[in-house]
Amino acid sequence: MSEGHVGPPPDAPEPEHAAEPLAPPPGYPPAPGYPPPDDPAPPGYAPPVAPAPTRRNARTIVIAAIVVLVVVVAAAGYAGAGYAFSASRLASAHSTYNTVISHQNTITDEFNAFDAKLSATNPTTVTSADLKSSRTTYDQLVSQAQAALPTIASDDASLAAAQSGLSDNSWLTVLNRSNLDHASAKIDHERSALASAKTLTADLVQLGTFYLSLYDGLIDVDTLDTKATAKDFTGAAAAVVALKTDIGKALLLSSAPGLPPEMKQFLTDFQSFAVDFAKLLNDATTGNSTAAQADLKVIEAEATKLQGYDFDKISTAIKSFYQTLIDAFNSEVVKANSL
């Protein structure tokens, strides 16, 4: 064997690839020749799996859409329920208001006719027919006013209930609140008108009752004059008794609202006339002519005094008092109608 280059024989076969070293178990350092991992996991844990962003974003969008849909449906339901509820309350309030107005028109007509019923004519100078006609007029006034009082009270209660209904479930009627407030303001003015009407009507009952007694007394005087002229002393005596009774009632009612002090003074003088006329009849029927002549002079003087009262002034004072109440009533009616 000759000396020379030591190595594999020529044309020797290439050696097969050597097997790659096995990866070390987790937690052990890598073996020589084994490349370390780019992002080693913590000991005992597998590396985290990346989330699927596309799937999560799609689910978020779907949930948001559902929430928006629920909100829209809820808002639509709230608006619809609120409108229906407020519409029913408005319809009820309008119906009640219209009913009250129909009653109020009758009362308004009575108030407007008040001037005609309160005559400025001196009641001591009118005819028998005028006295009876005036008494009938005041009788009607009292009847109408008495009938109106319970209607006014009932109408006010109805309006109060309707107005209260306009504020029911206010959380549900926010979207229609302006219309509800408008109706409530209208009812406010109408209730103020009814308050004025109640005061005015109650006062008219007292005033009318006073005038009934006054005209009864004036009719008694007319009867007394007729009986005395006919020398029917029994009939005249009965008329004097009735006169004193009726004038006494009128005096008790002379504090009725709106009556000026002059009316009470007139009745006081009227009562003195009745007493002195009774004395005249007594002296005349007993044959005491001297006393009767003296009584007659007193009666004539008292009759002249009664006829001297300024009934134009008295009537003007009464009308002024009641016109203030009528104006307050009409003012609230106009305000209600303007809304």
Secondary structure, 3 states (H helix, E strand, C coil): CCCCCCCCCCCCCCCCCCCCCCCCCCCCCCCCCCCCCCCCCCCCCCCCCCCCHHHHHHHHHHHHHHHHHHHHHHHHHHHHHHHHHHHHHHHHHHHHHHHHHHHHHHHHHHHHCHHHHCCCCCCCCCCHHHHHHHHHHHHHHHHHHHHHHHHHHHHHHHHHHHHHHCCCCHHHCHHHHHHHHHHHHHHHHHHHHHHHHHHHHHHHHHHHHHHHHHHHHHHHHHHHHHHHHCCCHHHHHHHHHHHHHHHHHHHHCCCCCCCCHHHHHHHHHHHHHHHHHHHHHHHHHCCCHHHHHHHHHHHHHHHHHHHCCCHHHHHHHHHHHHHHHHHHHHHHHHHHHHC
